[in-house]
């Protein structure tokens, strides 16, 4: 794990994802192009937020890079985690496959926090503002 930034530990760069805390009050998770986001990646996200941000609950802006995937069990863990940090999830999709995945996630797992998907960052941020 490599921490980037000043003493506030504002970002985390991993092989499969980048995670940061924006000064506007939300977490930004970018899943890198062609990578698979695993349960271990999810655990690293949660651990970083617990360690450096005292488990601060905040909205998440998630961008899925082209061709990225989720390992088996990840979507279930995200939904059923009793220590859920996110208070709302705005997911940016760039492919039809990602749209189908997120629609399935929303209908099958019924996330306990407000969740929506968007094709661009501006629309996603506009929606997230109501949760800041």
GISULDA-V344515 format. One record per residue. N is the residue number from 0. RES is the residue in one small letter. OMEGA is omega in whole degrees, 0 to 359 (999 if undefined). D_FIRST is the distance of its C-alpha to the first C-alpha in whole Angstrom. Layout:
BEGIN
N&RES&OMEGA&D_FIRST, N&RES&OMEGA&D_FIRST
END
This chain:
BEGIN
0&x&180&0, 1&x&177&4, 2&x&182&7, 3&x&174&10, 4&x&184&13, 5&x&183&16, 6&x&180&16, 7&x&179&16, 8&x&187&12, 9&x&179&14, 10&x&179&11, 11&x&179&7, 12&x&177&7, 13&x&179&7, 14&x&187&9, 15&x&184&12, 16&x&170&11, 17&x&179&11, 18&x&177&12, 19&x&173&14, 20&x&182&16, 21&x&180&19, 22&x&177&22, 23&x&173&25, 24&x&176&23, 25&x&174&21, 26&x&176&18, 27&x&179&17, 28&x&176&15, 29&x&175&16, 30&x&188&16, 31&x&179&16, 32&x&175&19, 33&x&182&20, 34&x&176&17, 35&x&178&17, 36&x&188&15, 37&x&175&15, 38&x&177&16, 39&x&176&12, 40&x&178&11, 41&x&179&13, 42&x&178&12, 43&x&178&9, 44&x&182&11, 45&x&181&13, 46&x&179&11, 47&x&180&9, 48&x&178&13, 49&x&185&15, 50&x&189&13, 51&x&182&13, 52&x&176&16, 53&x&179&18, 54&x&180&18, 55&x&177&20, 56&x&182&22, 57&x&175&22, 58&x&177&23, 59&x&167&21, 60&x&183&21, 61&x&176&20, 62&x&181&21, 63&x&178&21, 64&x&182&21, 65&x&175&23, 66&x&178&23, 67&x&181&20, 68&x&176&21, 69&x&177&20, 70&x&179&20, 71&x&177&23, 72&x&184&22, 73&x&182&20, 74&x&178&23, 75&x&180&24, 76&x&180&21, 77&x&183&21, 78&x&188&25, 79&x&182&25, 80&x&182&22, 81&x&179&24, 82&x&184&22, 83&x&183&22, 84&x&183&20, 85&x&174&22, 86&x&175&25, 87&x&181&26, 88&x&172&24, 89&x&186&25, 90&x&179&24, 91&x&180&25, 92&x&179&26, 93&x&182&27, 94&x&177&29, 95&x&179&32, 96&x&178&30, 97&x&177&27, 98&x&179&30, 99&x&180&31, 100&x&183&28, 101&x&175&28, 102&x&177&31, 103&x&179&31, 104&x&183&28, 105&x&182&30, 106&x&183&34, 107&x&185&32, 108&x&178&30, 109&x&182&31, 110&x&183&28, 111&x&177&29, 112&x&177&28, 113&x&183&30, 114&x&178&28, 115&x&178&30, 116&x&187&29, 117&x&178&30, 118&x&177&30, 119&x&186&29, 120&x&182&27, 121&x&179&30, 122&x&179&31, 123&x&179&28, 124&x&178&28, 125&x&179&32, 126&x&182&31, 127&x&183&28, 128&x&181&30, 129&x&180&32, 130&x&179&30, 131&x&999&28
END
